[in-house]
Amino acid sequence: MHRILITGKNGQVGHELQRSLAPLGELIATDRQELDLSQSGERIEQALDRHHPDIIVNPAAYTAVDKAESDEETANAVNADAVGAIARWAARRGALLVHYSTDYVFNGDGERPWREDDATGPQSAYGRSKLAGEEAVRLAGSRHLIFRTSWVFGAHGSNFLKTMLKLGQERDALKVVDDQIGAPAPAALIADITAELIREYLAKPAGFAFGTYHLAPHGETSWHGYARYLLQRAASSGLPLRINPADIQGIPSSDYPLPAKRPANSRLCCDKLEKTFNISLPEWKSGVDQVLAELLNGASGNKGIPRE
């Protein structure tokens, strides 16, 4: 039986990966106590030696985008140095490494969806650290898949969707940025696509199309459009809200200054993934609907809709 090690088991994607990968082998799901990516590369490789996985799936990351501006050293340790150590171990042992990256590796300009071969140009410490992690994987020469995704959310963990549901019940006025465009990516979708590609790899490793792929749903919206759609659906599903979703105000990013610059363009072109693996990605609204239903039904690991 194949041994599959997952990092960051308590994160949004890590939580879903435990579900999607369970049928594929013996899972070794680790958290920060079991595999701390802020440690030295030597300590990380020692931990991998103990578990000797055939496949490493690495959703763990330093994701505090604003904090990274004042703590770039830690962001680099987790998102770049540790990833390099994992990739080098995988290369020596012939293991497959699945790693996750972000649209923040691009400069965030323009309106065209980013393709895998577009020039990178991160505008934040977080983006620079994630790009360095990608480059470390490629340099190590391991068999790998790198998935760039964006605006990740799910029923488990903290995210924009759950914050908006909470605020919609507490406030009668909301302002949300309307000049950053992307597609909300469900953690469950990321985990399911990961499992599908690993399944294909295990069935036929020879000739498998390793490399970098963009992974996000079809369509696009702004954070403002996302919030309005979510709360409209929540209201129609019977969730009592203080705010009328139609009254949510859109504001420019300049009205909500943050330490780290956010990309105005987070669109990702996923044609390569769909064509290479004959995959049909869903529209972004379907993922929002599914997670909302899961929260309303109390079916997630964190039961129910977030409240005061």
N, C-alpha and C positions, 0 to 999 in steps of 0.2 A: 504494500500500500504506500502511496506517495505521501511524504510528510510536507505539509504546507504550513509555513510560519507566517503569522500575521502580526505586524506591529500595531501599536495604537488601538488596541481592541475596544477601548471605551469611547473612541471618537465616532463621529457620524458615519463615516465610510467603514471604519473598522468594525463597528457594530453590525452593519449590514453584510459585510464580508463573511462573518461567522455563519450567517444563514446561507448565503449563496454558495460558499465553498465547502460546506459540510459534506455534500455527497461525493466530493472529488478525492477525498483522502483523509489522512489523519491530521486534524487541525492542531496547531500549537499557537494559541492566541495569547499574545503578550501585551502587558501594559508597561508603563514607565518604570515600575518597580522591578519588573522582570527583564526588561531590555531598555535601558535608559540611553537615548540617542544623544544626550549631552555629554556622555562619557567619552573617553579616549577611544580611538579606533581599535586599539589593542583589546580593550575591555569588550567592545562590541563583537569583535571577531571571536573572542573566547566564549561569549554567550552563544554565538552561532555554532561554534564547535560542539557545545553541549547538546544542542538540539539537532544538529546536522540535517537541516531541511533540504528537500529536493526543489522546493519552490519557496521564494520569499516574496510576500506581498506587503508593500510598505506605504500605508496611508499615514503613518505618524509624521507629524511636522510641527514646526514652530509657526503658528498661524496668527499670532498677535501682531497684525500688520502695523499698527501705530507704535506699539512698544518696540518693535524692531528698529525703528528710527533711532532710538536711544540705546539699543542693546543689539547692535548688528553682530557683535561677536557671538552671542548665544544663538541668534538666528542662523548664522553661518555654521556653527558647530552642529546643529541639529539638521538643517536643511541641505548642507553641502558636505561637511567633513564626515558625518556619520553615514550619509548616503554613499560616499566614496568607499568607506570601509566595507559596507555591506556589498557593494558592487564588486569590489576586489575579491572578497570572500567567495561570492557567487561565481566569479570567473575562474577561480582556482578549483572550485568543487564541481563545476559544470551545472550549477543550479540556475533556474530561471528566476530573474528578478522582475517583479511588476512594481513600478514606481509611479507616483502621482505628482503632477505639476499643475501649473496655473496659467491663466491668461496674463497674469502680471509680468510674465517674462517679456511681453511686448511693450511698446511705448504708449499704447492706449489711444492713439490718434486715429483719425479717419472714420469711415463708416463701413468699409468692406470687412466681412468676416475674415479673421486671421487664418492663414493656412500653415501647415506644419513647417514649410520651408521658407516662410517669411522671415525677414531680418528681425532679430530680437533687439530690445532696447529698454530694459526695465527702468522704471522711474522711482522705485522705492527700495529700501533695504530688504524688505521681504522678497520683492521680485528678483533682486540680484542674488539673494541666497538660494532661491528656487532654481534660477538659471544655472548657478554654479553646481547645484545638485544634479541637474540634467547632464551637464558636461562631464561630471565625475562618473556618471553611469556609462556614458558613451566611451570615455577614455579607458575605463577598466576592461572593456571588451567582453563583458558578460552577455549571455543571451538575455535580452531584456525587452520589456514593453514599458513605454512611458506614456501615460495618459495625461494630457492637459485638459483641465476642466475649469468650471467657473461657477460662482454663486451657489455653492453646495448647500443643500438643506435636507432635512429629514425629520421623522417623528421623534428620533432620539437625539439628545444633545441640545445645545443652544444654537440658534440661528435666526436670521431675519424673519422668517415666516412665523416662528413662535413668538418673537418679540412683537410683531405687528398684531397678532391675535390678542396678546395680553394688553397692549396699548389701546386696541380697539374697544376693549371692555372697560378701560379705565378713563379714557379721555374723550371729550367731545370735539377736539380739534387735533389734527395731525399734519405735520409738514414732512414731505419725503422728497428726496432728490429725484429730479426728472431728466437730467442730462447725462446719465450714465446708462448705457444700453448693453444688454446681454440676454442670457437665457438661464433661468434657474435650473440647476442640475440636481435631481434627486439622488441622494446617497444610495438608495435602493437600485436605481438604474446603473450607476457606476459599478456597484457590486455585481449586478447581474451580467453586465457586459464583460467585466473581469472574469467571471466564472465561465462564460461562454468561450472566451478566447483561451483560457487555460484548458478547458475541455478539448478544444481543437488541438492545442499544443500537445497534450498528452496522447491524443489519438494518432497524431501524425507530426512528430517533432521535426522530421526531415523536410526542409523546404518551408517551414513556418515563417510567416512574414513578421519578423521582429522589427522593432523600431518605435517611432514616436507617432502618436495618434491624438487627435482632438476628440473629446467626448463631451457632448452637451446635447440637449434636446433641440428640436427644430423651433423656429420662430424667434422672436425677440420682443423685449419689453424694457421699460425703465424700472427703477426701483419703485417709483410712484405708481406706474401701471401695474406692477406686481402686487403692491399693497392694496390698490383698489380692487383688483380682480379677486384677491384672496378674501378680503373682508366682504365683498359682495356675495361670494359663494358661502362664506360662513354665515352671513345673515340669512340667506335663503335656505340654509340648512337648519335654521332655528337657534343659532347662537345669539344670545342677547348682547347687543353692542350699544355703547353710549354714542358712538360716532356714526353718522351717515356716511357710508363709503364714498358716495359721490362728492362729499365735502372735503375729502383729503386733498390738501393743497400741494401742488408740485412746486419745488424750489430749485434754483441752480446750485451746483456744488459749492460755488463761492459763498453761499449763505450758510454753509455748514462746514467750516474749515476744520481739517483734521491734520495731524502731524504727517501722515503719509499720503502722497498723491494717489487718488483712485483713477483707474483707467476710464476714460469716457467711452471707449469702444472695447467691450469685452466679448464681442461676437466671435464665435469659433466656427470655422468651416469644418464639417465632419464628413465630407465626401470620401476622403481616403479610408476612413474606418468602415463606412457603409459599403463601399465598393470592394474593398479588400476581403472583407469577411461576410459579405452578403447580409448585412444587418440593416434593419429599418428602425431608425430612432423615432421616438414619439414627439409630439408637440409639447411644449413646456407646460401648458395648462393642465394636461392630464396628470402630470406628476404632482402638481399643487393640489389637484382634486383628490388624488389618492392619499396624500399625507394628511390633508384636512379630514378626510373620512376616517383615517386611522386614529387621529387625535380625538375626533368627536366620539368615536366608539371606544376610546380608552384602551386601544389595542397595542400601544407602543410600550417600550420599556419604561418610559416616563408616562405614567397613566394620564390620559386625558388632556384637555385644553389647558394651557398655562393660565393661571388666574392670580389675583392679588394674594 
